[in-house]
Amino acid sequence: MSFVPPEIIDEIRTKTDIVEIISEYVSLKRQGKNYVGLCPFHLEDTPSFSVSPDKQIFYCFGCHKGGSVINFIMEQENLTLPEAAEKLADKVGVVIPSGHVSEQEFTRQSQKRRLIEMHELAAHFFHQRLNNPLEGKPARDYLDKRGITRDVMGSFQLGYAPKSWDSLVKHLLQKGFTETEMEKAGLAARSSKGTFYDKFRDRLMFPIWDFRGKVIAFGGRVMGDELPKYLNSSETPIFNKSQNLYGLNIAAAWIRQQDEAVIMEGYMDVIAAHQFGIKNAVASLGTSFTTDQGKLLKRYSSNVLIAYDADTAGAKATSRGLDILQNIGFRVRVLQLPNGLDPDEFLHKYNYMAWVQLAQNKALSLLEYKLQAATAKYNIKSIEGKADVVKELLPDLAKIKSQVEKDQYVKLLARTLGISEDTIYADLRRITGNIEKTDNFNIVKHTNNTQVQVRNVFPENRRHASAIAERNLCRLMIEDRKIFDQVEHALGLDFPEEARLTEILHAVKQMSGEFDWLPATLIERLEVSPLKQFLSQLFMEDYPGDNKDVFVRDYIKTIKLHRMKKRIQEIHNMIQSQDQQSMTGETMQLLQEYTMLQQQVQQLKR
């Protein structure tokens, strides 16, 4: 095998957990958001090898090797990229087409491209119908009643499927698609007479995107009394509801920035959340949260806040999703909204700050939530009830790796049930063996060592403000399309003095149309190995803070000041080297530029 298509590489990485794969070769220990271990590529006594589950990359601060999970397999087993991709594909069930694509495979890939194009056109069609003064009025009135603004309608590309029998079918026919293709896409259905009609009629339409931002399906809410109330696209070659999250393409950057995802139940919950400023919200597409959805979300953060509806169905959905999230390695919190409200209702009745305060002060950890559920389920005034609660929570207590956390939860359980902590530890020992009171992994030693290496990775002569600003600004640019465009407009792409940063920015610009702005994707698509390692190192660095907008503004200002001062010094040297007795025209121009730059510097400093 000599070539693996980029979209297949992306699919392999999407379905692969880098921590799980590297753990087969390296003993990893959780440290903050990342995992650390002894580097498999060079001899060392103290771990300098770090793996980021959020970014799906690894980097060694000792030997400076880094990259994606595919790069790791290539390095570890001395394989080519196609060989490493094939090895991982076998593990995660991805079929790689052969070098000479069969007619069947070519047809399959062509059909997928056609399906995506058809859904993009359908989304545009529905959105136009929503904005039609007469035709879209019922749906707009409904959205107005629900308090959804026009800007948010546009951001989520909300639409309206007309009442007419076959308006979308006719529109897509004009665009060159066949009725059979529409039926396979789930956008049309065949009547008993053999004619085709629109599957979605008189419905408010919610486009569903994949994580790359491609429309792959729809949800439709009926405007009248027809059932079902919500009609969703059937599964197709481009859509599997258990592998996608509603709104992830919009929320991804915010999830990374806030290092937490808020998981909600419905389309309107997510839309209202984004309108009120909770921009890290996604929905699980009306299904119980799945392992595939968890692995997809893990690429952006290891922390989740579950905010399902307060009704019975919502509570059951919360319960089903908790164990999946915990097993994947998420730190889970559960937000229980008051008075039976769903997130949409809560935000409109109260406001953003009420949500923030509730999440900060009232959200329960996974074990606190399970304890609350168990105490409601059993009679804790009886001995049997106490025993049942402990039995139900023991598996969760056993999974807690931090001894400090474990001790605190044992105290909470003992206090709630009015029993001794020793009793709970005795039961724990029966299911897990000896419970150590201290963690024998030397966290302080490892943490200190890693921090020292991070701080001293770069030469001292690169540590001035402009170099730091350039580096941090480039890091922000290559993870966020909005920031990339903002900085390109303000500074261009050649502002870094470090050639590697400039090369990376131009590479991102070249691939931006097909780039999902994920660290592992960028590393994977760069052809130069030293750049892959440099990028891995760059992505492993922590942000100096959470407010990206402020940092972007300050970095741009710092870089502009550096440029101006550098030019001022150049002009000063040039004037000093000239004959002081004769003022030439060139000298006058330099003095004018010098004065102008001095004024600009003073203005920028204000």
Secondary structure, DSSP 8 states (H G I E B T S, - for coil): -----HHHHHHHHHT--HHHHHTTTS--EEETTEEEE--TTS--SS--EEEETTTTEEEETTT--EE-HHHHHHHHHT--HHHHHHHHHHHHT-----SS--HHHHHHHHHHHHHHHHHHHHHHHHHHHHHSTTTTHHHHHHHHHTT--HHHHHHTT-EEE-SSSSHHHHHHHHTT--HHHHHHHTSEEE-TTS-EEESS-SEEEEEEE-TTS-EEEEEEEESSS-S-SEEE---BTTB-GGG--BTHHHHHHHHHHHT-EEEESSHHHHHHHHHTT-TTEEE-TTS---HHHHHHHTTT-SEEEE---SSHHHHHHHHHHHHHHHHHT-EEEE---GGG--HHHHHHHS-HHHHHHHHHHH-EEHHHHHHHHHHHHS-TTSHHHHHHHHHHHHHHHHH---HHHHHHHHHHHHHHHT--HHHHHHHHHHHHS---SS--S-HHHHHHHHHHHHHTSS-GGG-SHHHHHHHHHHHHHTT-HHHHHHHHHHH-S---SSHHHHHHHHHHHHHGGG----HHHHHHH---HHHHHHHHHHHHS--S-S-HHHHHHHHHHHHHHHHHHHHHHHHHHHHHHS-TT---HHHHHHHHHHHHHHHHHHHHH-
